[in-house]
Amino acid sequence: MKVINLDYLASNPLLPHVQEAMIEAIRKNYGNPSSQHQIGDKAATALAKAREQVARLINAPSEKEVVFTSGGTESVNHAVKGVAFANADKGKHIVTSNIEHNAVLRSLRALKMMDYKVTSVPVDSYGRVNPDDVAKAIKDDTILVTIMHSNNEIGTIQPLAEIARVTRERKVIFHCDAVDSVGVVPFDVQKLGVDLLSFAANQFYGPSGVGGLYIRRGTRIWPLIDGGVQENNKRAGTENLIGIIGMGVAAELAVRDMDARLLYARELKERLIRGLRARIDDIFINGHPEFSLPNLVSVSIRYIEGEGVVLMLDEEGIAVSTRSACAAGALQASHVLLSIGRDFADAQGTMVLTFGITTTEEDVDRFMDVLGRVVQTLRGMSPLYAKAKQAAASSARLAAAEGGIR
Amino acid sequence: MKVINLDYLASNPLLPHVQEAMIEAIRKNYGNPSSQHQIGDKAATALAKAREQVARLINAPSEKEVVFTSGGTESVNHAVKGVAFANADKGKHIVTSNIEHNAVLRSLRALKMMDYKVTSVPVDSYGRVNPDDVAKAIKDDTILVTIMHSNNEIGTIQPLAEIARVTRERKVIFHCDAVDSVGVVPFDVQKLGVDLLSFAANQFYGPSGVGGLYIRRGTRIWPLIDGGVQENNKRAGTENLIGIIGMGVAAELAVRDMDARLLYARELKERLIRGLRARIDDIFINGHPEFSLPNLVSVSIRYIEGEGVVLMLDEEGIAVSTRSACAAGALQASHVLLSIGRDFADAQGTMVLTFGITTTEEDVDRFMDVLGRVVQTLRGMSPLYAKAKQAAASSARLAAAEGGIR
C-alpha cells in the first residue's frame, strides 16, 4: 500500500537532485573546509557554493551573513540566547508572541531562569499579531523582539514588515523564526527588514539536521557554539558538509520552482478545504484565510480525538499530525489553538495537514474519503456527539413548531 | 598525483561501509523519528540502532545516556555551559587545564563574561595534568572539572581515572573532551568514571557534523539547544539522521577493528618518529612517549616556519597541519606548545601529523623524503640556522682543541 504523507512539516522528502548531490559529496570524501591544504580547498569551495545558494533564497545582501547550523532549532536558540547574552548590559527584556514554536518558548524559559523578563503579545482569532501591540510592549530595556513568520500549527503569516518597522524605529533587534516559511513562500530579508532569521533545509526538500541563521551585519550577538573560527567566527565546529551541500541544492531548486510549487500547493489546499467542508460537518479551518502558508491546512473536527484519528489513518497508510497534544505525549492542549480562541475539546480534535510536490489530488481525495469514514466511526461512539445532534434536532423541531405558531 | 593525507585529525575519510549506509539512508528518505505514524517509525528504529552502536563504543551503561549532537564542539559547549547554567545556584567556579581545545577555552571565555571563575591547572613537559593539582584547585563553589582525554596537538593522554577519583570524592561533575580519543583508542565511561563525555564521528571514519555527548544519569545539566523533546528531552531539533546512521556504523566498525587499527597506527608512528630523527637534525617529538595517541606525531623542527612547510608540502600533494598559528591566521604561538615549555620559535616550526587506516608505509616514507628536502631548502635560507651551525662547529673545534691540551 502506498503511504500517503500529509505530514510534510515533520520532514520533506529529499528531492532527487538533492539526493544526488549528497551522494556525490559522500563519494567525493571531502576534507575539512578549514584546512590549509588542497584537501581542504575543495571542501571550502563546496561550502562557499552552498552559502551563495542559500543567501539567494532569502536575498541576503552578502553570503557572509548566512551561518550554517544544525537546523531550525539551533538557529532559533542561537538568535534568542545569543542576543540575550550579548546585550545583557543594555537590558534583559524580550518581546515575543503567544503562538511561538517550542524552540522559542523553551529558549525563553531558559532565559527567564537567568532573570530575563518576557512580554508575550496576543494574537487575534486568525493568529495574527498586531504590530501596535509589539510597539506597546517594547520598553527601555527591551533588547530583542522574536516573532515567527508563519505558524507551524495554523499556517498564519504575520505582518512582518510592519513589525520590523516598529523594531527599527525603537532600535531593538528583531529575530524571526521563519522555519516554516523559508523555501516555501518567497522571502526577502532586505524587504522585510529582519535582523536575524532562522530557517531549516528540511522544509524545502533538503535534509534534516541542517539549517541557517541569517545575521544582519552589525547585529550584536554571541555564538551559541563556541570553539574554532568556522562560519565567519559565528558558529564553531566542523561543518556537516554533506548536509550543507544538500541544503544548497535544495535552496537553488526552491528559488527556481517557487512559483510552480506555490500554485500547486494552493490548488491542493483549496481542494482540501472544500472537500473537508463538504464531507464532514462541525469543523473549523484554523488560521488566516489569506495570510497563510499555502501548504498547510489546520482543521478542528468537533466531537473527536485527534490522537485517535492519527492512529486510525496510520492503519490505512495515511500519515498526518496532530498538534493537539504536546510532543511529550501529555494531554495538554495546543497553546496556539487556545490563543486563537479554540476551546480545549476543539484543540483535541485538531489535525495539521501539510503537503508538497509529491502529493497528488488522488492522495488528497483518498485521505478525505478515509477521514470521513473514520470521523463517522469515532463520532458514532461519542456520547457528546449524539447529545449535540439530539439537541440540534430538537431545537430545529422547536424552531419549526414555533414557526408554525407564529 | 596521489594526495597523501597526513592531516587525519581535520577529518577522517568515510569508510566504505559508512558511505553505503549513508547513501542507503538518503535513498530510503526516512521521515522524522518523532512522528507518531509509520513514516516516523522507521526513522525512530534507525535512530535507536545508531544509539546502541554508539553506546557500545564507549560502554555506556544505557543507550539513553547518549545524546546525538552536531559534533564534538557542540557536545563540549553543551557539557560546559549546560553544567554551568544548571548549577549556578551551587557555585560559579570551574577547573580546567592549560592545554584544552578552543571549544572548551572559548566556552569558558563566554562563561567568564557571565561572572564564572576558572582555574586552569598546568601540565608537565609531556603535557600531563597532575591529579593532585586538580584536587588542590577544587573549591567549595566548584561545579565542574573539564579536562580533555587526549590532546589534539601533541597527543598526550591524561590520567583520567585518577582525576575522576578526585572529582567523585569532591562531588564535582567531571566533563571530558574526548573528541580525539573516542573511536581511536579504547574508551570505557564506566571504568574511567566520567560524568560527561564529548566525542565526534569524524575522528573514527564517520561523517563531520555529527557527534555525541554521554550524560551520566542524574547529572545536573541544561540543554544547550532548547525546543522539542528529541534526544530524551536533552537536545532539541530534528535529528541529522543520515549523519547519525553513518556515525552508528562507524562506531560499530571502530569496536570491531580497534585492535588492528591500534597495532597498525603504532607501527606507522614508530616509523615516522624513527625516520624523522634519522633524516632531520634539531627536532623535538612533542608529547608523552607512552601515554599518547597512536595516530599522532607532533614534531617541532627548529629554524623553520611551519606555515612555509605546509605550503611547500601541499605543492607536492602532501597534506599536513600546523597548529603553530591559530586558525584565525594570527601569528600566535600554540598555547599547548608553550604550556609544555617550547619557546615561540619552536612552536612556529611545529607540525601535527595524523594518519589512519588508508595511510601506507610508502606514504610515510615519501612524506619524510619530501620533508627532508623542504627543511634543507628552508634552513638553507635561514640566517639563524647558519649561525647556529657555525656556533656548533666552532664549539666542536674548541672542544677538540681543548681536548688536545688536556
Interface residues (C-beta under 8 A of the other chain):
Chain A: V3 N5 D7 A10 S11 P13 L14 Q19 M22 I23 I26 R27 N29 Y30 G31 N32 S34 S35 Q36 H37 Q38 I39 G40 A43 T69 S70 G71 G72 T73 E74 V76 N77 F85 H101 N102 A103 R106 S107 R109 A110 M113 M114 A200 N202 P207 S208 G209 V210 W222 P223 L224 I225 D226 G227 G228 V229 N233 A236 G237 T238 E239 N240 L241 I242 G243 I244 E307 V310 L311 L313 D314 G317 A319 V320 S321 T322 C326 A327 A328
Chain B: V3 N5 D7 A10 S11 P13 L14 Q19 M22 I23 I26 R27 N29 Y30 G31 N32 S34 S35 Q36 H37 Q38 I39 G40 T69 S70 G71 G72 T73 E74 V76 N77 F85 H101 N102 A103 R106 S107 R109 A110 M113 M114 A200 N202 P207 S208 G209 V210 W222 P223 L224 I225 D226 G227 G228 V229 N233 A236 G237 T238 E239 N240 L241 I242 G243 I244 E307 V310 L311 L313 D314 G317 A319 V320 S321 T322 A327 A328
